[in-house]
Amino acid sequence: MIEALTSLFLLIGVFFSVVGTLGLLRMPDVYNRIHALSKASSLGVVSILIASSIHFLTHSSAFSMKELAILVFLYLSNPVGAHAILRASYLVGVPLSERTVGDALKHEKSTHHE
Amino acid sequence: MIVWVSNVSILLLFTAILAATYRLVVGPTVADRAVALDAIMVHILALIVVFAIRESTPDYLDAAMVIAILSFLSTVAIGKFMKKGVIIDRSAD
């Protein structure tokens, strides 16, 4: 039963990681790519860590907080890292895809002094 | 059963790492390569955790923690480098 639960979380996590990487391959520009990748792979890794937590809760003698620490840190740090990369690439001027509908920050960018 | 599922997971995560490596080599801009490196780091973390489950030893999780911290720091450092050309600047912003 516990083993089935662990396997289920593991497969869910791997599924979301692979789907996120598919977005990294298929999306047209860097903004769409990180938008697809960052959320999907966060969910995937968190699910894998939940699977690990369940497994070691039942198989190991001592309860370890390592998975929970990694989980909290990843959940805080992954969006921050994605935002840092995206902000830097927008300010540097990485071109948007030609299918982009609108750019709400266009005027702010032209008056940005940095 | 858990060993079989872990083997399948490791195989799929390797496929994901190969796909991210393709984006790392091909990717037209620096930002694409940074995103691909971030993806590779996160997938290696997942790979280590799956391997720890497969071998049933929680010792590998220390390496996973170190890789999580390194992944975040390197992503932020690449972002700052792309924006300003320096990583550590002491000027008041």
N, CA and C atoms of all chains as a GROMACS GRO file, in nm:
protein
  621
    1MET      N    1   0.084  -0.121   0.000
    1MET     CA    2   0.000   0.000   0.000
    1MET      C    3   0.087   0.126   0.000
    2ILE      N    4   0.181   0.129   0.100
    2ILE     CA    5   0.273   0.242   0.106
    2ILE      C    6   0.359   0.247  -0.019
    3GLU      N    7   0.397   0.127  -0.065
    3GLU     CA    8   0.481   0.119  -0.184
    3GLU      C    9   0.406   0.172  -0.306
    4ALA      N   10   0.277   0.139  -0.314
    4ALA     CA   11   0.196   0.189  -0.426
    4ALA      C   12   0.183   0.340  -0.421
    5LEU      N   13   0.168   0.394  -0.300
    5LEU     CA   14   0.158   0.539  -0.286
    5LEU      C   15   0.288   0.607  -0.328
    6THR      N   16   0.402   0.550  -0.284
    6THR     CA   17   0.531   0.604  -0.324
    6THR      C   18   0.547   0.601  -0.475
    7SER      N   19   0.510   0.487  -0.536
    7SER     CA   20   0.523   0.476  -0.681
    7SER      C   21   0.435   0.576  -0.753
    8LEU      N   22   0.315   0.598  -0.700
    8LEU     CA   23   0.222   0.692  -0.763
    8LEU      C   24   0.282   0.834  -0.761
    9PHE      N   25   0.332   0.876  -0.645
    9PHE     CA   26   0.390   1.011  -0.638
    9PHE      C   27   0.513   1.022  -0.726
   10LEU      N   28   0.590   0.913  -0.730
   10LEU     CA   29   0.711   0.914  -0.814
   10LEU      C   30   0.675   0.930  -0.961
   11LEU      N   31   0.574   0.857  -1.005
   11LEU     CA   32   0.537   0.864  -1.147
   11LEU      C   33   0.474   0.999  -1.180
   12ILE      N   34   0.395   1.054  -1.087
   12ILE     CA   35   0.339   1.188  -1.110
   12ILE      C   36   0.452   1.290  -1.125
   13GLY      N   37   0.550   1.281  -1.036
   13GLY     CA   38   0.661   1.376  -1.041
   13GLY      C   39   0.741   1.365  -1.169
   14VAL      N   40   0.770   1.242  -1.211
   14VAL     CA   41   0.848   1.224  -1.333
   14VAL      C   42   0.768   1.272  -1.454
   15PHE      N   43   0.636   1.247  -1.452
   15PHE     CA   44   0.552   1.293  -1.562
   15PHE      C   45   0.560   1.445  -1.576
   16PHE      N   46   0.547   1.516  -1.462
   16PHE     CA   47   0.548   1.662  -1.474
   16PHE      C   48   0.685   1.714  -1.514
   17SER      N   49   0.793   1.648  -1.465
   17SER     CA   50   0.927   1.691  -1.506
   17SER      C   51   0.945   1.676  -1.656
   18VAL      N   52   0.900   1.562  -1.710
   18VAL     CA   53   0.919   1.538  -1.853
   18VAL      C   54   0.834   1.635  -1.935
   19VAL      N   55   0.712   1.664  -1.886
   19VAL     CA   56   0.627   1.758  -1.960
   19VAL      C   57   0.688   1.899  -1.959
   20GLY      N   58   0.747   1.937  -1.846
   20GLY     CA   59   0.815   2.067  -1.840
   20GLY      C   60   0.930   2.074  -1.937
   21THR      N   61   1.006   1.967  -1.948
   21THR     CA   62   1.118   1.968  -2.043
   21THR      C   63   1.069   1.968  -2.187
   22LEU      N   64   0.953   1.905  -2.210
   22LEU     CA   65   0.893   1.913  -2.343
   22LEU      C   66   0.860   2.058  -2.378
   23GLY      N   67   0.810   2.133  -2.278
   23GLY     CA   68   0.786   2.275  -2.300
   23GLY      C   69   0.915   2.349  -2.330
   24LEU      N   70   1.024   2.311  -2.261
   24LEU     CA   71   1.154   2.373  -2.288
   24LEU      C   72   1.197   2.349  -2.432
   25LEU      N   73   1.163   2.233  -2.486
   25LEU     CA   74   1.202   2.204  -2.625
   25LEU      C   75   1.112   2.274  -2.725
   26ARG      N   76   0.982   2.282  -2.699
   26ARG     CA   77   0.887   2.314  -2.805
   26ARG      C   78   0.847   2.460  -2.810
   27MET      N   79   0.863   2.536  -2.701
   27MET     CA   80   0.809   2.672  -2.698
   27MET      C   81   0.894   2.768  -2.782
   28PRO      N   82   0.834   2.876  -2.833
   28PRO     CA   83   0.904   2.958  -2.932
   28PRO      C   84   1.011   3.051  -2.878
   29ASP      N   85   0.996   3.112  -2.761
   29ASP     CA   86   1.102   3.201  -2.712
   29ASP      C   87   1.129   3.174  -2.564
   30VAL      N   88   1.228   3.246  -2.510
   30VAL     CA   89   1.279   3.208  -2.377
   30VAL      C   90   1.174   3.233  -2.269
   31TYR      N   91   1.087   3.333  -2.289
   31TYR     CA   92   0.986   3.363  -2.187
   31TYR      C   93   0.886   3.248  -2.176
   32ASN      N   94   0.840   3.200  -2.293
   32ASN     CA   95   0.748   3.086  -2.291
   32ASN      C   96   0.815   2.962  -2.237
   33ARG      N   97   0.944   2.947  -2.271
   33ARG     CA   98   1.014   2.826  -2.228
   33ARG      C   99   1.023   2.818  -2.077
   34ILE      N  100   1.066   2.931  -2.016
   34ILE     CA  101   1.081   2.923  -1.870
   34ILE      C  102   0.945   2.920  -1.802
   35HIS      N  103   0.845   2.979  -1.868
   35HIS     CA  104   0.709   2.975  -1.813
   35HIS      C  105   0.658   2.832  -1.808
   36ALA      N  106   0.689   2.755  -1.914
   36ALA     CA  107   0.646   2.615  -1.916
   36ALA      C  108   0.729   2.533  -1.819
   37LEU      N  109   0.859   2.559  -1.817
   37LEU     CA  110   0.949   2.470  -1.745
   37LEU      C  111   0.941   2.488  -1.594
   38SER      N  112   0.943   2.613  -1.549
   38SER     CA  113   0.967   2.639  -1.407
   38SER      C  114   0.854   2.583  -1.320
   39LYS      N  115   0.729   2.609  -1.361
   39LYS     CA  116   0.619   2.560  -1.278
   39LYS      C  117   0.608   2.409  -1.284
   40ALA      N  118   0.618   2.354  -1.404
   40ALA     CA  119   0.598   2.209  -1.418
   40ALA      C  120   0.707   2.133  -1.345
   41SER      N  121   0.833   2.178  -1.358
   41SER     CA  122   0.938   2.099  -1.294
   41SER      C  123   0.941   2.124  -1.144
   42SER      N  124   0.893   2.242  -1.097
   42SER     CA  125   0.878   2.259  -0.952
   42SER      C  126   0.781   2.155  -0.896
   43LEU      N  127   0.665   2.145  -0.962
   43LEU     CA  128   0.566   2.048  -0.915
   43LEU      C  129   0.621   1.906  -0.923
   44GLY      N  130   0.695   1.876  -1.029
   44GLY     CA  131   0.751   1.742  -1.045
   44GLY      C  132   0.849   1.708  -0.935
   45VAL      N  133   0.942   1.800  -0.908
   45VAL     CA  134   1.043   1.770  -0.806
   45VAL      C  135   0.979   1.764  -0.668
   46VAL      N  136   0.880   1.850  -0.644
   46VAL     CA  137   0.814   1.846  -0.514
   46VAL      C  138   0.741   1.713  -0.495
   47SER      N  139   0.680   1.664  -0.603
   47SER     CA  140   0.611   1.535  -0.592
   47SER      C  141   0.709   1.421  -0.568
   48ILE      N  142   0.825   1.428  -0.635
   48ILE     CA  143   0.927   1.324  -0.611
   48ILE      C  144   0.976   1.330  -0.468
   49LEU      N  145   0.991   1.452  -0.414
   49LEU     CA  146   1.036   1.464  -0.276
   49LEU      C  147   0.931   1.413  -0.178
   50ILE      N  148   0.802   1.432  -0.211
   50ILE     CA  149   0.697   1.377  -0.126
   50ILE      C  150   0.703   1.224  -0.128
   51ALA      N  151   0.728   1.168  -0.246
   51ALA     CA  152   0.743   1.023  -0.255
   51ALA      C  153   0.858   0.974  -0.168
   52SER      N  154   0.971   1.047  -0.175
   52SER     CA  155   1.087   1.010  -0.094
   52SER      C  156   1.056   1.020   0.055
   53SER      N  157   0.980   1.123   0.092
   53SER     CA  158   0.944   1.142   0.232
   53SER      C  159   0.859   1.026   0.283
   54ILE      N  160   0.761   0.985   0.201
   54ILE     CA  161   0.676   0.872   0.239
   54ILE      C  162   0.759   0.745   0.252
   55HIS      N  163   0.850   0.726   0.155
   55HIS     CA  164   0.931   0.603   0.156
   55HIS      C  165   1.019   0.595   0.278
   56PHE      N  166   1.089   0.704   0.310
   56PHE     CA  167   1.181   0.698   0.422
   56PHE      C  168   1.110   0.707   0.555
   57LEU      N  169   0.985   0.756   0.555
   57LEU     CA  170   0.906   0.754   0.678
   57LEU      C  171   0.877   0.611   0.720
   58THR      N  172   0.863   0.521   0.623
   58THR     CA  173   0.828   0.383   0.656
   58THR      C  174   0.948   0.289   0.655
   59HIS      N  175   1.054   0.323   0.579
   59HIS     CA  176   1.164   0.229   0.565
   59HIS      C  177   1.284   0.262   0.651
   60SER      N  178   1.294   0.384   0.697
   60SER     CA  179   1.413   0.421   0.772
   60SER      C  180   1.379   0.426   0.920
   61SER      N  181   1.480   0.405   1.004
   61SER     CA  182   1.454   0.400   1.147
   61SER      C  183   1.429   0.540   1.203
   62ALA      N  184   1.502   0.636   1.153
   62ALA     CA  185   1.488   0.772   1.204
   62ALA      C  186   1.418   0.860   1.102
   63PHE      N  187   1.330   0.944   1.151
   63PHE     CA  188   1.261   1.037   1.064
   63PHE      C  189   1.356   1.152   1.029
   64SER      N  190   1.369   1.178   0.901
   64SER     CA  191   1.462   1.284   0.861
   64SER      C  192   1.385   1.400   0.802
   65MET      N  193   1.431   1.520   0.833
   65MET     CA  194   1.366   1.640   0.783
   65MET      C  195   1.427   1.689   0.653
   66LYS      N  196   1.519   1.610   0.596
   66LYS     CA  197   1.594   1.661   0.480
   66LYS      C  198   1.503   1.687   0.362
   67GLU      N  199   1.411   1.593   0.334
   67GLU     CA  200   1.323   1.612   0.218
   67GLU      C  201   1.238   1.737   0.234
   68LEU      N  202   1.189   1.756   0.357
   68LEU     CA  203   1.103   1.873   0.377
   68LEU      C  204   1.183   2.002   0.362
   69ALA      N  205   1.310   2.000   0.408
   69ALA     CA  206   1.394   2.119   0.393
   69ALA      C  207   1.419   2.148   0.246
   70ILE      N  208   1.453   2.042   0.169
   70ILE     CA  209   1.476   2.062   0.026
   70ILE      C  210   1.349   2.113  -0.041
   71LEU      N  211   1.235   2.057   0.000
   71LEU     CA  212   1.106   2.094  -0.061
   71LEU      C  213   1.076   2.241  -0.039
   72VAL      N  214   1.089   2.286   0.086
   72VAL     CA  215   1.059   2.426   0.115
   72VAL      C  216   1.156   2.518   0.042
   73PHE      N  217   1.285   2.479   0.042
   73PHE     CA  218   1.383   2.564  -0.025
   73PHE      C  219   1.357   2.571  -0.175
   74LEU      N  220   1.325   2.457  -0.237
   74LEU     CA  221   1.299   2.459  -0.382
   74LEU      C  222   1.174   2.540  -0.413
   75TYR      N  223   1.071   2.526  -0.328
   75TYR     CA  224   0.947   2.598  -0.355
   75TYR      C  225   0.967   2.748  -0.342
   76LEU      N  226   1.063   2.790  -0.256
   76LEU     CA  227   1.091   2.933  -0.247
   76LEU      C  228   1.186   2.978  -0.357
   77SER      N  229   1.285   2.895  -0.391
   77SER     CA  230   1.394   2.945  -0.474
   77SER      C  231   1.368   2.931  -0.623
   78ASN      N  232   1.286   2.834  -0.663
   78ASN     CA  233   1.267   2.812  -0.807
   78ASN      C  234   1.200   2.931  -0.876
   79PRO      N  235   1.090   2.986  -0.822
   79PRO     CA  236   1.031   3.104  -0.886
   79PRO      C  237   1.123   3.225  -0.883
   80VAL      N  238   1.202   3.240  -0.776
   80VAL     CA  239   1.292   3.355  -0.768
   80VAL      C  240   1.399   3.346  -0.875
   81GLY      N  241   1.454   3.226  -0.893
   81GLY     CA  242   1.555   3.208  -0.998
   81GLY      C  243   1.499   3.232  -1.136
   82ALA      N  244   1.378   3.181  -1.162
   82ALA     CA  245   1.315   3.202  -1.292
   82ALA      C  246   1.291   3.351  -1.316
   83HIS      N  247   1.246   3.420  -1.211
   83HIS     CA  248   1.221   3.563  -1.225
   83HIS      C  249   1.350   3.639  -1.252
   84ALA      N  250   1.459   3.600  -1.185
   84ALA     CA  251   1.587   3.670  -1.206
   84ALA      C  252   1.633   3.654  -1.350
   85ILE      N  253   1.625   3.531  -1.402
   85ILE     CA  254   1.667   3.508  -1.541
   85ILE      C  255   1.578   3.587  -1.637
   86LEU      N  256   1.448   3.585  -1.613
   86LEU     CA  257   1.356   3.651  -1.707
   86LEU      C  258   1.372   3.801  -1.704
   87ARG      N  259   1.388   3.857  -1.585
   87ARG     CA  260   1.406   4.003  -1.575
   87ARG      C  261   1.534   4.046  -1.645
   88ALA      N  262   1.641   3.968  -1.622
   88ALA     CA  263   1.767   4.002  -1.687
   88ALA      C  264   1.755   3.993  -1.838
   89SER      N  265   1.688   3.888  -1.888
   89SER     CA  266   1.682   3.874  -2.034
   89SER      C  267   1.590   3.979  -2.094
   90TYR      N  268   1.487   4.023  -2.022
   90TYR     CA  269   1.402   4.129  -2.077
   90TYR      C  270   1.477   4.262  -2.080
   91LEU      N  271   1.554   4.290  -1.974
   91LEU     CA  272   1.627   4.416  -1.971
   91LEU      C  273   1.741   4.417  -2.071
   92VAL      N  274   1.802   4.301  -2.096
   92VAL     CA  275   1.910   4.294  -2.194
   92VAL      C  276   1.853   4.308  -2.335
   93GLY      N  277   1.728   4.263  -2.354
   93GLY     CA  278   1.666   4.279  -2.485
   93GLY      C  279   1.660   4.153  -2.567
   94VAL      N  280   1.642   4.041  -2.501
   94VAL     CA  281   1.618   3.917  -2.575
   94VAL      C  282   1.486   3.930  -2.649
   95PRO      N  283   1.483   3.903  -2.780
   95PRO     CA  284   1.362   3.929  -2.858
   95PRO      C  285   1.248   3.837  -2.820
   96LEU      N  286   1.127   3.894  -2.826
   96LEU     CA  287   1.007   3.814  -2.801
   96LEU      C  288   0.972   3.738  -2.928
   97SER      N  289   0.890   3.636  -2.914
   97SER     CA  290   0.845   3.560  -3.031
   97SER      C  291   0.760   3.649  -3.120
   98GLU      N  292   0.758   3.618  -3.250
   98GLU     CA  293   0.680   3.705  -3.341
   98GLU      C  294   0.530   3.683  -3.325
   99ARG      N  295   0.492   3.580  -3.254
   99ARG     CA  296   0.350   3.556  -3.229
   99ARG      C  297   0.302   3.621  -3.100
  100THR      N  298   0.390   3.703  -3.035
  100THR     CA  299   0.350   3.768  -2.910
  100THR      C  300   0.239   3.869  -2.937
  101VAL      N  301   0.137   3.869  -2.851
  101VAL     CA  302   0.022   3.957  -2.875
  101VAL      C  303   0.050   4.098  -2.825
  102GLY      N  304   0.110   4.113  -2.708
  102GLY     CA  305   0.133   4.246  -2.655
  102GLY      C  306   0.251   4.249  -2.562
  103ASP      N  307   0.309   4.369  -2.543
  103ASP     CA  308   0.422   4.386  -2.454
  103ASP      C  309   0.390   4.503  -2.362
  104ALA      N  310   0.338   4.474  -2.244
  104ALA     CA  311   0.288   4.580  -2.157
  104ALA      C  312   0.400   4.663  -2.096
  105LEU      N  313   0.524   4.614  -2.099
  105LEU     CA  314   0.634   4.686  -2.035
  105LEU      C  315   0.717   4.765  -2.135
  106LYS      N  316   0.669   4.780  -2.260
  106LYS     CA  317   0.752   4.841  -2.364
  106LYS      C  318   0.794   4.982  -2.327
  107HIS      N  319   0.699   5.063  -2.273
  107HIS     CA  320   0.731   5.203  -2.244
  107HIS      C  321   0.823   5.213  -2.123
  108GLU      N  322   0.801   5.127  -2.025
  108GLU     CA  323   0.889   5.130  -1.908
  108GLU      C  324   1.031   5.094  -1.947
  109LYS      N  325   1.044   5.008  -2.046
  109LYS     CA  326   1.178   4.964  -2.084
  109LYS      C  327   1.255   5.077  -2.150
  110SER      N  328   1.185   5.160  -2.232
  110SER     CA  329   1.257   5.265  -2.304
  110SER      C  330   1.301   5.376  -2.209
  111THR      N  331   1.232   5.390  -2.095
  111THR     CA  332   1.274   5.493  -2.000
  111THR      C  333   1.354   5.434  -1.887
  112HIS      N  334   1.399   5.309  -1.902
  112HIS     CA  335   1.468   5.244  -1.791
  112HIS      C  336   1.616   5.277  -1.796
  113HIS      N  337   1.668   5.330  -1.688
  113HIS     CA  338   1.811   5.361  -1.683
  113HIS      C  339   1.877   5.267  -1.584
  114GLU      N  340   1.957   5.180  -1.635
  114GLU     CA  341   2.027   5.090  -1.544
  114GLU      C  342   2.160   5.052  -1.603
  115MET      N  343   0.843  -0.380  -0.659
  115MET     CA  344   0.773  -0.286  -0.747
  115MET      C  345   0.841  -0.150  -0.746
  116ILE      N  346   0.887  -0.110  -0.626
  116ILE     CA  347   0.943   0.026  -0.616
  116ILE      C  348   1.072   0.035  -0.697
  117VAL      N  349   1.147  -0.077  -0.704
  117VAL     CA  350   1.271  -0.074  -0.782
  117VAL      C  351   1.240  -0.058  -0.930
  118TRP      N  352   1.137  -0.128  -0.976
  118TRP     CA  353   1.099  -0.118  -1.117
  118TRP      C  354   1.054   0.024  -1.152
  119VAL      N  355   0.968   0.080  -1.066
  119VAL     CA  356   0.921   0.217  -1.090
  119VAL      C  357   1.037   0.315  -1.086
  120SER      N  358   1.132   0.291  -0.994
  120SER     CA  359   1.249   0.380  -0.988
  120SER      C  360   1.332   0.371  -1.113
  121ASN      N  361   1.346   0.250  -1.167
  121ASN     CA  362   1.424   0.236  -1.290
  121ASN      C  363   1.359   0.311  -1.404
  122VAL      N  364   1.226   0.297  -1.416
  122VAL     CA  365   1.155   0.371  -1.522
  122VAL      C  366   1.170   0.521  -1.503
  123SER      N  367   1.162   0.567  -1.375
  123SER     CA  368   1.175   0.710  -1.348
  123SER      C  369   1.313   0.761  -1.384
  124ILE      N  370   1.416   0.680  -1.351
  124ILE     CA  371   1.553   0.722  -1.384
  124ILE      C  372   1.571   0.733  -1.534
  125LEU      N  373   1.512   0.639  -1.607
  125LEU     CA  374   1.521   0.642  -1.754
  125LEU      C  375   1.454   0.768  -1.809
  126LEU      N  376   1.334   0.798  -1.759
  126LEU     CA  377   1.262   0.916  -1.809
  126LEU      C  378   1.334   1.045  -1.773
  127LEU      N  379   1.393   1.048  -1.652
  127LEU     CA  380   1.465   1.170  -1.613
  127LEU      C  381   1.591   1.187  -1.698
  128PHE      N  382   1.655   1.076  -1.736
  128PHE     CA  383   1.769   1.086  -1.826
  128PHE      C  384   1.726   1.142  -1.961
  129THR      N  385   1.610   1.099  -2.008
  129THR     CA  386   1.558   1.153  -2.134
  129THR      C  387   1.536   1.304  -2.123
  130ALA      N  388   1.481   1.346  -2.008
  130ALA     CA  389   1.458   1.490  -1.987
  130ALA      C  390   1.590   1.565  -1.984
  131ILE      N  391   1.693   1.506  -1.921
  131ILE     CA  392   1.823   1.573  -1.916
  131ILE      C  393   1.882   1.585  -2.057
  132LEU      N  394   1.862   1.480  -2.138
  132LEU     CA  395   1.913   1.487  -2.276
  132LEU      C  396   1.841   1.596  -2.355
  133ALA      N  397   1.710   1.609  -2.334
  133ALA     CA  398   1.636   1.714  -2.404
  133ALA      C  399   1.684   1.852  -2.362
  134ALA      N  400   1.708   1.870  -2.231
  134ALA     CA  401   1.760   1.999  -2.184
  134ALA      C  402   1.900   2.025  -2.237
  135THR      N  403   1.980   1.918  -2.256
  135THR     CA  404   2.113   1.936  -2.314
  135THR      C  405   2.104   1.981  -2.459
  136TYR      N  406   2.002   1.930  -2.530
  136TYR     CA  407   1.980   1.978  -2.666
  136TYR      C  408   1.953   2.127  -2.666
  137ARG      N  409   1.868   2.173  -2.572
  137ARG     CA  410   1.839   2.317  -2.566
  137ARG      C  411   1.963   2.394  -2.524
  138LEU      N  412   2.047   2.333  -2.440
  138LEU     CA  413   2.172   2.400  -2.398
  138LEU      C  414   2.265   2.419  -2.516
  139VAL      N  415   2.273   2.321  -2.606
  139VAL     CA  416   2.365   2.333  -2.720
  139VAL      C  417   2.305   2.424  -2.826
  140VAL      N  418   2.176   2.408  -2.856
  140VAL     CA  419   2.116   2.477  -2.970
  140VAL      C  420   2.073   2.619  -2.935
  141GLY      N  421   2.017   2.634  -2.813
  141GLY     CA  422   1.950   2.755  -2.769
  141GLY      C  423   2.004   2.886  -2.823
  142PRO      N  424   1.922   2.968  -2.887
  142PRO     CA  425   1.977   3.083  -2.959
  142PRO      C  426   2.036   3.191  -2.870
  143THR      N  427   1.987   3.211  -2.749
  143THR     CA  428   2.040   3.320  -2.667
  143THR      C  429   2.103   3.264  -2.540
  144VAL      N  430   2.168   3.355  -2.466
  144VAL     CA  431   2.230   3.316  -2.339
  144VAL      C  432   2.123   3.275  -2.238
  145ALA      N  433   2.008   3.344  -2.243
  145ALA     CA  434   1.901   3.314  -2.148
  145ALA      C  435   1.851   3.172  -2.166
  146ASP      N  436   1.842   3.126  -2.292
  146ASP     CA  437   1.800   2.988  -2.316
  146ASP      C  438   1.896   2.890  -2.253
  147ARG      N  439   2.025   2.920  -2.264
  147ARG     CA  440   2.124   2.829  -2.208
  147ARG      C  441   2.117   2.830  -2.056
  148ALA      N  442   2.092   2.948  -1.997
  148ALA     CA  443   2.079   2.953  -1.851
  148ALA      C  444   1.959   2.873  -1.804
  149VAL      N  445   1.848   2.885  -1.878
  149VAL     CA  446   1.728   2.810  -1.841
  149VAL      C  447   1.753   2.661  -1.855
  150ALA      N  448   1.826   2.622  -1.961
  150ALA     CA  449   1.854   2.480  -1.981
  150ALA      C  450   1.943   2.427  -1.869
  151LEU      N  451   2.040   2.509  -1.824
  151LEU     CA  452   2.126   2.464  -1.714
  151LEU      C  453   2.046   2.448  -1.585
  152ASP      N  454   1.953   2.542  -1.563
  152ASP     CA  455   1.866   2.530  -1.445
  152ASP      C  456   1.785   2.402  -1.450
  153ALA      N  457   1.732   2.372  -1.570
  153ALA     CA  458   1.652   2.250  -1.585
  153ALA      C  459   1.737   2.126  -1.560
  154ILE      N  460   1.861   2.128  -1.610
  154ILE     CA  461   1.949   2.012  -1.589
  154ILE      C  462   1.977   1.992  -1.441
  155MET      N  463   2.002   2.104  -1.369
  155MET     CA  464   2.029   2.092  -1.226
  155MET      C  465   1.910   2.034  -1.152
  156VAL      N  466   1.789   2.084  -1.184
  156VAL     CA  467   1.669   2.037  -1.113
  156VAL      C  468   1.646   1.890  -1.143
  157HIS      N  469   1.672   1.849  -1.268
  157HIS     CA  470   1.650   1.709  -1.300
  157HIS      C  471   1.755   1.618  -1.237
  158ILE      N  472   1.877   1.669  -1.222
  158ILE     CA  473   1.978   1.588  -1.153
  158ILE      C  474   1.939   1.572  -1.006
  159LEU      N  475   1.881   1.678  -0.948
  159LEU     CA  476   1.833   1.667  -0.810
  159LEU      C  477   1.726   1.558  -0.800
  160ALA      N  478   1.632   1.561  -0.894
  160ALA     CA  479   1.527   1.459  -0.893
  160ALA      C  480   1.586   1.319  -0.911
  161LEU      N  481   1.688   1.311  -0.997
  161LEU     CA  482   1.754   1.182  -1.021
  161LEU      C  483   1.818   1.129  -0.892
  162ILE      N  484   1.884   1.218  -0.817
  162ILE     CA  485   1.949   1.175  -0.693
  162ILE      C  486   1.845   1.127  -0.592
  163VAL      N  487   1.731   1.198  -0.586
  163VAL     CA  488   1.628   1.158  -0.489
  163VAL      C  489   1.569   1.022  -0.528
  164VAL      N  490   1.546   1.003  -0.659
  164VAL     CA  491   1.493   0.874  -0.704
  164VAL      C  492   1.593   0.762  -0.676
  165PHE      N  493   1.720   0.792  -0.693
  165PHE     CA  494   1.823   0.692  -0.665
  165PHE      C  495   1.828   0.658  -0.517
  166ALA      N  496   1.808   0.761  -0.432
  166ALA     CA  497   1.804   0.734  -0.288
  166ALA      C  498   1.686   0.645  -0.252
  167ILE      N  499   1.570   0.667  -0.319
  167ILE     CA  500   1.456   0.579  -0.293
  167ILE      C  501   1.487   0.438  -0.338
  168ARG      N  502   1.551   0.426  -0.454
  168ARG     CA  503   1.578   0.294  -0.511
  168ARG      C  504   1.674   0.214  -0.423
  169GLU      N  505   1.776   0.282  -0.373
  169GLU     CA  506   1.873   0.213  -0.287
  169GLU      C  507   1.830   0.212  -0.141
  170SER      N  508   1.725   0.286  -0.108
  170SER     CA  509   1.670   0.291   0.027
  170SER      C  510   1.771   0.341   0.130
  171THR      N  511   1.856   0.434   0.088
  171THR     CA  512   1.948   0.497   0.183
  171THR      C  513   1.928   0.647   0.179
  172PRO      N  514   1.899   0.711   0.293
  172PRO     CA  515   1.876   0.855   0.290
  172PRO      C  516   2.004   0.938   0.285
  173ASP      N  517   2.119   0.876   0.268
  173ASP     CA  518   2.243   0.952   0.268
  173ASP      C  519   2.259   1.039   0.145
  174TYR      N  520   2.198   0.994   0.034
  174TYR     CA  521   2.212   1.070  -0.090
  174TYR      C  522   2.140   1.204  -0.083
  175LEU      N  523   2.052   1.221   0.015
  175LEU     CA  524   1.973   1.344   0.018
  175LEU      C  525   2.057   1.466   0.053
  176ASP      N  526   2.172   1.445   0.118
  176ASP     CA  527   2.263   1.557   0.144
  176ASP      C  528   2.311   1.617   0.013
  177ALA      N  529   2.347   1.529  -0.081
  177ALA     CA  530   2.390   1.577  -0.212
  177ALA      C  531   2.277   1.652  -0.281
  178ALA      N  532   2.154   1.604  -0.264
  178ALA     CA  533   2.040   1.672  -0.326
  178ALA      C  534   2.024   1.811  -0.269
  179MET      N  535   2.045   1.824  -0.138
  179MET     CA  536   2.032   1.957  -0.076
  179MET      C  537   2.138   2.053  -0.129
  180VAL      N  538   2.261   2.003  -0.139
  180VAL     CA  539   2.370   2.088  -0.191
  180VAL      C  540   2.339   2.130  -0.334
  181ILE      N  541   2.285   2.037  -0.414
  181ILE     CA  542   2.257   2.071  -0.553
  181ILE      C  543   2.143   2.172  -0.562
  182ALA      N  544   2.045   2.164  -0.473
  182ALA     CA  545   1.937   2.263  -0.474
  182ALA      C  546   1.992   2.403  -0.448
  183ILE      N  547   2.080   2.414  -0.348
  183ILE     CA  548   2.136   2.545  -0.316
  183ILE      C  549   2.222   2.596  -0.432
  184LEU      N  550   2.306   2.508  -0.489
  184LEU     CA  551   2.394   2.550  -0.598
  184LEU      C  552   2.314   2.592  -0.720
  185SER      N  553   2.205   2.522  -0.747
  185SER     CA  554   2.122   2.554  -0.863
  185SER      C  555   2.064   2.695  -0.850
  186PHE      N  556   2.010   2.726  -0.733
  186PHE     CA  557   1.952   2.859  -0.713
  186PHE      C  558   2.058   2.967  -0.725
  187LEU      N  559   2.172   2.945  -0.658
  187LEU     CA  560   2.275   3.049  -0.658
  187LEU      C  561   2.331   3.072  -0.798
  188SER      N  562   2.353   2.964  -0.873
  188SER     CA  563   2.410   2.982  -1.006
  188SER      C  564   2.310   3.049  -1.099
  189THR      N  565   2.180   3.018  -1.084
  189THR     CA  566   2.081   3.084  -1.169
  189THR      C  567   2.077   3.234  -1.142
  190VAL      N  568   2.076   3.271  -1.015
  190VAL     CA  569   2.074   3.414  -0.982
  190VAL      C  570   2.202   3.482  -1.028
  191ALA      N  571   2.316   3.411  -1.017
  191ALA     CA  572   2.442   3.471  -1.060
  191ALA      C  573   2.444   3.492  -1.211
  192ILE      N  574   2.392   3.397  -1.288
  192ILE     CA  575   2.387   3.415  -1.433
  192ILE      C  576   2.295   3.530  -1.470
  193GLY      N  577   2.183   3.543  -1.397
  193GLY     CA  578   2.093   3.654  -1.422
  193GLY      C  579   2.157   3.788  -1.397
  194LYS      N  580   2.229   3.800  -1.286
  194LYS     CA  581   2.296   3.926  -1.257
  194LYS      C  582   2.407   3.954  -1.356
  195PHE      N  583   2.475   3.848  -1.400
  195PHE     CA  584   2.582   3.868  -1.498
  195PHE      C  585   2.526   3.915  -1.631
  196MET      N  586   2.411   3.859  -1.671
  196MET     CA  587   2.350   3.902  -1.797
  196MET      C  588   2.307   4.047  -1.790
  197LYS      N  589   2.261   4.090  -1.673
  197LYS     CA  590   2.205   4.225  -1.663
  197LYS      C  591   2.314   4.330  -1.655
  198LYS      N  592   2.418   4.305  -1.575
  198LYS     CA  593   2.514   4.412  -1.548
  198LYS      C  594   2.656   4.380  -1.593
  199GLY      N  595   2.686   4.257  -1.622
  199GLY     CA  596   2.822   4.223  -1.660
  199GLY      C  597   2.911   4.190  -1.543
  200VAL      N  598   2.863   4.218  -1.421
  200VAL     CA  599   2.937   4.178  -1.301
  200VAL      C  600   2.841   4.101  -1.213
  201ILE      N  601   2.897   4.017  -1.126
  201ILE     CA  602   2.811   3.938  -1.039
  201ILE      C  603   2.802   4.002  -0.902
  202ILE      N  604   2.916   4.046  -0.849
  202ILE     CA  605   2.917   4.111  -0.718
  202ILE      C  606   2.948   4.257  -0.740
  203ASP      N  607   2.850   4.344  -0.724
  203ASP     CA  608   2.881   4.487  -0.734
  203ASP      C  609   2.849   4.553  -0.601
  204ARG      N  610   2.937   4.646  -0.563
  204ARG     CA  611   2.922   4.708  -0.431
  204ARG      C  612   2.862   4.847  -0.443
  205SER      N  613   2.823   4.886  -0.564
  205SER     CA  614   2.763   5.018  -0.578
  205SER      C  615   2.622   5.017  -0.523
  206ALA      N  616   2.582   5.130  -0.466
  206ALA     CA  617   2.444   5.140  -0.416
  206ALA      C  618   2.348   5.141  -0.534
  207ASP      N  619   2.245   5.057  -0.526
  207ASP     CA  620   2.160   5.036  -0.643
  207ASP      C  621   2.036   5.125  -0.636
   0.00000   0.00000   0.00000
